[in-house]
Amino acid sequence: MSKKKKESAEFRFYDLTNDKPALVLIGNKWKQVYGENINNMHFHNLLEIGYCHYGEGDLVIEDDKYRFGGQMISCIPANFLHVTRSDAGVVAYWEYIYINPSEILKDCGKTPQEIRNILETVNERAFFIQAQENPILVTLVHAIFDEVRYKGEFHQECVRGVVYALLFEIARFNGKNANRTLGRNGSLQLEKAIDYVEKNYSGNFRISDLAAECHMSETHFRRVFQEKMNMTPIEYVNFVRIKKACELIDKTDISMEEVAGKVGFITPSTFNRNFRRIVGTSPYQWKKRPDSHERKLAEYKISALKGW
């Protein structure tokens, strides 16, 4: 009897460069037929807030399917499998905001425990609602779109302030709707390992160190990580290292050998092999690309297809 073919999931890295509080994707490019020729679901490393101006179709989050239409808003934390699919031939217009909640909240004046509680509430579940269900949330989202669209004086500072308010509104909404049937995030138990990789990617650590951060045995940790993240722990570590390498390549003129060492690869050959596998080109070819780092990450995406 043949084995059932594994479905695939795409892991997409988005990056926030130059201390920007959010990556905002707006404009005519996002008027399209969503999901054409796309069979796999995907998940991000950042919190995604989407607003649908018009169009119809399905938004699939984890195991739940929702009908989307105009004036609807989605909030999908990191590591949630999802995909947007327009009805056949229907052009939809979505715009998106991507943010890193832990970075926004790190200097908010709350205690570490209070910040952990807020992040847990923000990241625990996804939701998809009509705009009238939370007018405050929609007002904040549109304020961010407008600041980025028109780029008035101090627009980045204004975006940072509105993103801060947006996170607390998401936390408040999730807290009020704790018992509502919404997509729930199963990856929170891996949060400490993910944070550890983000802070220590350049060092020489073992998978057992990550397991210890989550108070799991290494065997159990590997199994849970594979189930929740759709890749092995070492594959995830290499993704983070390559993402950091892209930043260094774009922002500095150091040699590729130095880049490899700074992001945790012991040999240049290992670095080159992983870079090509993940990005699809060599580090040198990446360096020669004329467009900006942010555009490369927004449009090209560092990603991989993994079985799940």
Salt bridges, closest charged atoms under 4 A:
GLU10 OE1 - ARG12 NH2 3.15
ASP15 OD2 - HIS293 NE2 3.88
GLU48 OE1 - HIS44 NE2 2.86
GLU48 OE1 - HIS82 NE2 3.56
ASP58 OD1 - ARG67 NH1 3.14
ASP87 OD2 - ARG67 NH2 2.84
GLU95 OE1 - HIS53 NE2 2.87
GLU95 OE1 - ARG149 NH2 2.99
GLU103 OE1 - LYS106 NZ 2.91
GLU124 OE1 - ARG125 NH1 3.77
GLU124 OE2 - ARG184 NH2 2.42
GLU133 OE1 - ARG180 NH2 3.20
GLU169 OE1 - ARG172 NH2 2.30
GLU198 OE1 - LYS243 NZ 3.77
GLU198 OE2 - LYS244 NZ 2.70
GLU218 OE2 - ARG222 NH2 2.85
GLU235 OE2 - LYS306 NZ 2.65
ASP250 OD2 - HIS293 ND1 2.57
ASP250 OD1 - LYS296 NZ 3.08
ASP253 OD1 - LYS287 NZ 3.78
ASP291 OD2 - ARG289 NH2 3.37
GLU294 OE1 - LYS20 NZ 2.88
GLU299 OE2 - LYS29 NZ 3.83
GLU299 OE1 - ARG295 NE 3.33
